[in-house]
Structure formats: structure tokens, C-alpha cells
Amino acid sequence: RDAICLGESTGALALSGQRGDVLRWQRRLGGASWDDIAVTTAAYEEVPTAPGAWDYRAVLQSGAVCDEAYSQPASVDVAMDSAGRVA
């Protein structure tokens, strides 16, 4: 699990060794439901909008008849700075 301060980028969250096409990325905060991100590249990065435990994963599909599959989630802890302010 990586840790960053609010206002910093997650850095590149990159897939390797995947089979199939990236249909989209997904994110969630604090174990809530997954939200879709309309990105279809093998890498994704963003600046999270709130502190907390963020998870990211890619949705993949190999061939037209195969079911969608999910990458292992990458987790990023987003913290306030030491004074409790947005970094």
C-alpha cells in the first residue's frame, strides 16, 4: 500500500502481463462500491479528491465471449499533511 498526501498524484498505476483489453479502470474510497473511470490504457494516475484509503483496479476482457475480469487492486492511502491541512 502506497501513501501520499492529499493533493499529490497516485503515480502511474500500471498493468503488466495482462491478457485482453482494458475496458475501463475503477476506483473506490474506503471500501465503498466501485466507480468507473473511462480510461482504457494500461496505466492510470490521478490526484485523489479526498483523504482515505483508495483502491484502483482495471476491468479487462479477453475476446468477445469471455467474461470481464479484474486486475488485483492497487491501494493508496491519502493523508492530510501533519498540520491537518490539505497538502
Secondary structure as UniProt FT lines:
FT   STRAND          2..5
FT   TURN            6..7
FT   STRAND          13..14
FT   STRAND          21..29
FT   TURN            30..31
FT   STRAND          35..37
FT   STRAND          43..44
FT   STRAND          52..61
FT   STRAND          69..70
FT   STRAND          74..79
FT   TURN            82..83
//
